């Protein structure tokens, strides 16, 4: 019986046929005027009551355009494939000419034929430019009819036009899909470029900068406008390294991919350790430029350096107090307490002092290690600068009192973007140092003020000062001005190194001005988030608070 699976249905699934049809995005879509014009024309030229454009996917026949004087067929309708006359045109890829449907074994049992609705049929396959038969243009009549060669030729021409319209539409859609994909890819690459955590640079074939990303400008301190058009080596290569840098760039220019760990310089002349990867940018016609990826490896180098120092540190810094401790305990164990109680007392005090020093050292070493390993995160928020100073003073006050040193704080209603606990830790260290290195009766001043985009704390003392050649070294672990400073003053030699790391974590900076014999001023500069100006409330200038002996 007609209606069971049509033996030709499986043959409608020629590879690529259905995807070609879907590419045109015509199924279940509104009518297309260009196809409606063709069905109108077909019915008019061949003088038939109906002309249709049917499209066939794997499961159904979709009527894309219908011209029908009796209103029997309408665009947008779907019917099962096994009922499709057009299936024969699609599968055979040839015109299907049925003068009398009742006599044609292919369709004689079709319900519409039995009901007398279709008496004759002429269908021409719609074949796309890439050879897929995706449907047909057909005309039909309720009565039997002889189709002439002219009818077949006319309808074939119209079917070619319909196929061309469909091809055109596929082409346009393909192009707009391609453009959308291109746009997406461009947007992804752009975001990758701008948000990359490494410094990226694109160079033309003459090593002139075409583009840099924000991380590059941050790393080297140039703005994009300052670098575009200039040769990369003239910007970031230190004077002594020009030869090596030229060697690198010429290897990349020759098509090689080059990786190296080198020192480059920032705009302000300071060195920066970077790993650099340079590689050619190639397109079909050859090399059109070069890209470079710069990664700041300063922190890693510093950790490597510190790791190398660890055995020496353990030997020296831990062994010295341990040896003293063992000495004291040895004497006490030998009966010193009973033989010479006074001396025994001294030995006990010494043992306690050395134990405390060991504990402080271990605590600072752990702190340092956590900071270096990146295990310390800064939980920044706006915090009143005055409160930071007050908290630091509270801790240092007893030591200042014991040393007979005056502490004077200048207040300012500035607020600072920082992790308060960490910044208080830095201030305590700086004020405690100022107290330690000041003579009795001297004064230590604490101030804070806005300077451009930074809030700068200053800690000024009247101590012995620091010689010029030590001004930057003292921020390195275990560096001190005098060999015995840490031991004599009860420090660990790690305080300033820890302070510097905390400042780094805030993207801030720490430095010192000093005149030997006159005193030192330590500064801690903290930027506002996003490098905007710090928030200020209340007074414009720092106002002095009354001097207080603490
Ligand atoms: P410590 O924890 O031993 O104090 P720091 O890292 O804080 O170590 O300081 C390192 C060295 O810097 C000190 O041993 C001292 O030589 C020098 N220093 C620090 N602050 C001052 C200061 N205010 N005046 C003079 N020298 C200082």
Boltz pocket constraint, residues with backbone or C-beta under 6 A from the ligand:
constraints:
  - pocket:
      binder: B
      contacts: [[A, 429], [A, 430], [A, 433], [A, 434], [A, 435], [A, 437], [A, 461], [A, 463], [A, 464], [A, 465], [A, 466], [A, 474], [A, 476], [A, 478], [A, 479], [A, 480], [A, 481], [A, 482], [A, 485], [A, 486], [A, 490], [A, 491], [A, 492], [A, 493], [A, 494], [A, 495], [A, 496], [A, 497], [A, 520]]
      max_distance: 6.0
